Amino acid sequence: MLTIVITALVSVLGKELITWLVGLVKGTAAVSSARAKLKAIFSKANRAVMIDVLSILFYVGVLVNFALGESAPTRLEVLLIIGAVIALIVMAIALLIDIAKIVHARNSSP
């Protein structure tokens, strides 16, 4: 059951991230100067998505660090792993919400 939930979350997250990236590329294609492209890429909404992605990468790095440890985890490390997993799930949901806001705003604007 947990595997199905994780797979669904990852697939939805991947799909929405690809949708956001395609929209970002389409949005910057019409802009001619490099400065305007950078301004469009680092807009307020896109920064929120980038921060979410960097946070997810951080928590994945924390989990990989614990997974590569050769000794048995201590109680503190187990608590940190649980906290990192919960934070990873929260950041994934926040990323989905931010991407949905961007896609909704892009589709509703003329």
C-alpha positions as CSV (number, residue, x, y, z in Angstrom):
1,M,0.0,0.0,0.0
2,L,2.8,2.4,0.9
3,T,4.6,1.6,-2.3
4,I,1.5,2.5,-4.3
5,V,1.2,5.9,-2.5
6,I,4.8,6.7,-3.0
7,T,4.7,5.8,-6.6
8,A,1.6,7.9,-7.2
9,L,3.2,10.9,-5.4
10,V,6.4,10.6,-7.4
11,S,4.5,10.3,-10.7
12,V,2.2,13.2,-10.0
13,L,5.2,15.3,-8.8
14,G,7.2,14.4,-12.0
15,K,4.2,15.2,-14.3
16,E,3.6,18.6,-12.7
17,L,7.3,19.4,-12.7
18,I,7.5,18.7,-16.4
19,T,4.4,20.8,-17.0
20,W,5.9,23.7,-15.1
21,L,9.2,23.4,-17.0
22,V,7.5,23.3,-20.4
23,G,5.5,26.3,-19.4
24,L,8.6,28.1,-18.3
25,V,10.3,27.4,-21.6
26,K,7.3,28.5,-23.6
27,G,7.1,31.7,-21.5
28,T,10.7,32.6,-22.1
29,A,10.7,31.8,-25.8
30,A,8.8,35.0,-26.7
31,V,11.3,37.2,-24.8
32,S,14.3,38.3,-26.8
33,S,16.9,39.6,-24.4
34,A,18.8,37.5,-21.9
35,R,18.0,39.8,-19.1
36,A,14.3,39.6,-19.7
37,K,14.6,35.8,-19.9
38,L,16.3,35.7,-16.5
39,K,13.7,38.0,-15.1
40,A,10.9,35.7,-16.3
41,I,12.7,32.5,-15.0
42,F,13.4,34.0,-11.6
43,S,9.9,35.5,-11.1
44,K,8.3,35.3,-7.7
45,A,6.2,32.2,-8.5
46,N,9.1,30.4,-10.1
47,R,11.3,31.1,-7.2
48,A,8.9,29.4,-4.9
49,V,9.1,26.3,-7.1
50,M,12.9,26.4,-7.2
51,I,13.0,26.7,-3.4
52,D,10.7,23.7,-3.1
53,V,12.9,21.7,-5.5
54,L,16.1,22.6,-3.6
55,S,14.4,21.7,-0.3
56,I,13.4,18.3,-1.7
57,L,17.0,17.7,-2.9
58,F,18.3,18.6,0.5
59,Y,16.1,16.1,2.3
60,V,16.9,13.5,-0.3
61,G,20.6,14.2,0.4
62,V,20.0,13.8,4.1
63,L,18.3,10.5,3.5
64,V,21.0,9.3,1.2
65,N,23.6,10.3,3.8
66,F,21.9,8.1,6.4
67,A,21.5,5.3,3.9
68,L,25.2,5.2,3.1
69,G,26.2,5.0,6.7
70,E,28.0,1.8,7.5
71,S,27.1,1.6,11.2
72,A,23.7,0.9,12.7
73,P,21.6,4.0,13.2
74,T,21.2,5.4,16.6
75,R,17.9,6.5,18.1
76,L,18.6,10.1,17.2
77,E,19.4,9.2,13.6
78,V,16.2,7.2,13.4
79,L,14.3,10.3,14.6
80,L,16.2,12.5,12.1
81,I,15.3,10.0,9.3
82,I,11.6,10.1,10.2
83,G,11.7,13.9,10.3
84,A,13.5,14.1,7.0
85,V,10.8,11.8,5.4
86,I,8.0,13.8,6.8
87,A,9.7,17.1,5.6
88,L,10.2,15.5,2.2
89,I,6.5,14.6,1.9
90,V,5.5,18.1,3.1
91,M,7.8,19.8,0.6
92,A,6.5,17.5,-2.2
93,I,3.0,18.6,-1.4
94,A,4.1,22.2,-1.3
95,L,5.8,21.8,-4.6
96,L,2.6,20.4,-6.1
97,I,0.6,23.3,-4.8
98,D,3.0,25.9,-6.1
99,I,3.1,24.3,-9.5
100,A,-0.7,24.0,-9.6
101,K,-1.0,27.7,-8.7
102,I,1.4,28.6,-11.6
103,V,-0.3,26.4,-14.1
104,H,-3.8,27.7,-13.0
105,A,-2.6,31.3,-13.3
106,R,-1.1,30.7,-16.7
107,N,-4.2,29.0,-18.0
108,S,-6.6,31.5,-16.7
109,S,-4.7,34.6,-18.0
110,P,-5.6,35.6,-21.6
